[in-house]
Amino acid sequence: IFMKVCSVSNYFSPYKIKLFNEIGKSVDLTAVILPGDDGNRNSEWNLPEDVNFKTYVIDRNYNKLIKRLAKENDILIDSMYSTKYGMLAVSAFKKEGKKVLMDADGGIPKDRGFIVNKAMSFFMNRHDYMISTGYSTDLYYKYYGVPEDKLRHYRFSSLSDEDMKVIGGTAYNAT
C-alpha cells in the first residue's frame, strides 16, 4: 500500500510539476497550492491534465480541507511554513499525530531582527524534519536554530533522462 503524502506549496512551476509527478509514482500524493492565475504567470506553467497526483487549490474552505487531509494522509511536506496556510497545516497534522517535514529550498539566512528570527526559529522547529537539497539550504535551517539531526537530504534535479542526453546543445552519451 502506498504512503499517503500531502504537500502544501505555493504556485506550480515546471520543475515542481516534474518533481510532484516523480513523487506521485511512488506515493499517493496530494498537492494543495495557492491559486495561480494572476495574469502574470507563463501559460506553460499551468498544470497539465495527466499528472500522478491530486490537486486542491486553496480557497475559503481551506481550514476544513486541511483538517480532512490531515486525517487522510500519513505525512505533510510544508513549503509554506511562513504563511497562515502552512502554520494551519502543521497544526492540523500535529493534532492528528502525523509527521511534518519542512521544505525550504531557496531560503536565505538573514538577520531579520530578534523577534522575527525567534519566530522563524519557533515555526521551523515545529517540524519533525527538514528536507534539504544541500549545503545552502542546510545553512538556512541552521541559521534559525534547527538542529543537525533534523536535516534530511535529497538530491533534487528537474532534469529528465532526455534532458541529460543533451548538454549545451551537444549530445551526451550516458553509457
C-alpha positions as CSV (number, residue, x, y, z in Angstrom):
1,I,0.0,0.0,0.0
2,F,1.2,3.5,-0.8
3,M,2.1,6.0,1.8
4,K,-0.2,9.0,1.6
5,V,1.6,12.3,1.4
6,C,0.1,15.8,1.5
7,S,2.1,18.8,0.3
8,V,1.2,22.5,0.8
9,S,3.0,24.7,-1.6
10,N,2.8,28.0,-3.5
11,Y,2.2,28.1,-7.2
12,F,3.1,25.4,-9.6
13,S,6.2,25.8,-11.8
14,P,7.5,23.4,-14.4
15,Y,10.2,21.9,-12.1
16,K,7.6,21.5,-9.3
17,I,5.2,19.7,-11.6
18,K,8.1,17.4,-12.7
19,L,9.1,16.8,-9.1
20,F,5.5,16.0,-7.9
21,N,5.0,13.7,-10.9
22,E,8.0,11.7,-9.9
23,I,7.0,11.6,-6.2
24,G,3.5,10.6,-7.3
25,K,4.9,7.5,-8.9
26,S,5.8,6.0,-5.5
27,V,3.4,7.6,-3.1
28,D,-0.3,8.7,-3.1
29,L,0.4,12.5,-3.3
30,T,-2.0,15.3,-2.7
31,A,-0.8,18.8,-3.6
32,V,-2.5,21.9,-2.1
33,I,-1.5,25.1,-3.8
34,L,-2.3,28.8,-3.9
35,P,-4.5,29.9,-6.8
36,G,-2.1,30.8,-9.6
37,D,-3.9,32.6,-12.3
38,D,-3.0,36.2,-11.5
39,G,-2.4,37.0,-15.2
40,N,1.4,37.2,-14.7
41,R,2.2,33.6,-15.0
42,N,3.6,31.9,-18.1
43,S,0.8,29.7,-19.6
44,E,3.4,26.8,-19.8
45,W,3.3,26.8,-16.0
46,N,-0.3,25.6,-15.9
47,L,-0.9,22.2,-14.5
48,P,-1.3,19.6,-17.3
49,E,-4.2,17.2,-17.1
50,D,-2.2,14.0,-16.9
51,V,-0.4,14.1,-13.6
52,N,0.4,11.5,-10.9
53,F,-1.1,13.4,-8.0
54,K,-4.3,15.0,-6.8
55,T,-4.5,18.8,-6.6
56,Y,-6.5,21.2,-4.5
57,V,-6.4,25.0,-4.8
58,I,-6.5,27.0,-1.6
59,D,-9.8,28.8,-1.2
60,R,-12.1,29.9,1.6
61,N,-12.7,26.3,2.6
62,Y,-9.0,25.7,3.3
63,N,-9.5,25.1,7.1
64,K,-12.0,22.3,6.5
65,L,-9.9,20.8,3.7
66,I,-6.6,20.7,5.6
67,K,-8.2,19.1,8.6
68,R,-9.7,16.4,6.4
69,L,-6.4,15.9,4.6
70,A,-4.6,15.6,8.0
71,K,-6.8,12.7,8.9
72,E,-6.4,11.0,5.5
73,N,-2.7,11.4,4.9
74,D,0.3,9.9,6.7
75,I,2.7,12.9,6.4
76,L,2.9,16.6,5.5
77,I,5.5,18.3,3.4
78,D,5.2,22.0,4.2
79,S,6.7,24.5,1.8
80,M,4.6,27.4,3.1
81,Y,5.9,27.4,6.7
82,S,5.9,31.2,7.0
83,T,2.2,31.6,5.9
84,K,-1.0,31.1,7.7
85,Y,-1.7,28.1,5.3
86,G,1.5,26.3,6.3
87,M,1.0,27.1,10.0
88,L,-2.6,25.7,9.9
89,A,-1.5,22.6,8.0
90,V,1.3,21.9,10.5
91,S,-1.1,22.3,13.4
92,A,-3.7,20.0,11.8
93,F,-1.2,17.3,11.1
94,K,0.4,17.5,14.5
95,K,-3.0,17.3,16.1
96,E,-3.5,14.0,14.2
97,G,-0.1,12.8,15.4
98,K,1.3,12.8,11.9
99,K,4.9,13.6,10.9
100,V,5.6,17.0,9.4
101,L,8.5,17.9,7.0
102,M,9.6,21.4,6.1
103,D,10.9,22.1,2.6
104,A,12.7,25.5,2.3
105,D,14.8,25.2,-0.8
106,G,15.9,28.7,-1.7
107,G,15.7,30.1,1.8
108,I,18.3,32.8,2.6
109,P,19.8,33.1,6.1
110,K,19.4,36.7,7.1
111,D,19.1,38.7,10.3
112,R,15.6,39.9,10.3
113,G,15.7,41.2,13.9
114,F,15.5,39.5,17.2
115,I,11.7,39.0,17.2
116,V,11.4,37.8,13.6
117,N,14.4,35.5,14.0
118,K,12.9,33.9,17.1
119,A,9.5,33.5,15.5
120,M,11.1,31.8,12.4
121,S,13.1,29.5,14.7
122,F,9.9,28.6,16.6
123,F,7.9,27.8,13.5
124,M,10.7,25.9,11.8
125,N,11.3,23.8,14.8
126,R,7.7,22.7,15.0
127,H,8.5,20.4,12.0
128,D,9.8,16.9,12.7
129,Y,12.3,17.0,9.9
130,M,13.7,19.5,7.4
131,I,14.3,18.3,3.8
132,S,17.2,19.9,2.1
133,T,18.9,19.8,-1.3
134,G,22.3,20.6,0.2
135,Y,24.7,23.0,1.8
136,S,22.9,26.3,1.2
137,T,19.6,25.1,2.5
138,D,21.3,23.5,5.5
139,L,22.9,26.9,6.3
140,Y,19.4,28.5,6.2
141,Y,18.0,25.9,8.6
142,K,21.0,26.1,11.0
143,Y,20.9,29.9,11.0
144,Y,17.4,29.7,12.6
145,G,18.5,27.1,15.2
146,V,17.4,23.9,13.5
147,P,19.5,21.0,15.0
148,E,21.6,19.0,12.6
149,D,19.8,15.8,13.4
150,K,16.5,17.1,11.9
151,L,18.1,17.6,8.5
152,R,17.3,15.1,5.7
153,H,18.9,15.4,2.3
154,Y,17.6,14.6,-1.1
155,R,19.3,15.2,-4.4
156,F,17.0,17.4,-6.5
157,S,17.1,18.0,-10.2
158,S,14.3,18.8,-12.6
159,L,16.3,17.3,-15.4
160,S,14.9,14.2,-17.0
161,D,16.8,11.4,-18.7
162,E,16.1,13.1,-22.0
163,D,17.5,16.4,-20.7
164,M,20.6,14.7,-19.6
165,K,21.3,13.4,-23.1
166,V,21.8,16.9,-24.4
167,I,24.2,19.3,-22.5
168,G,24.9,22.6,-24.0
169,G,23.4,21.6,-27.4
170,T,25.8,18.7,-27.6
171,A,24.6,15.1,-27.5
172,Y,25.8,13.4,-24.3
173,N,26.4,9.7,-24.3
174,A,25.1,8.4,-21.0
175,T,26.6,4.9,-21.4
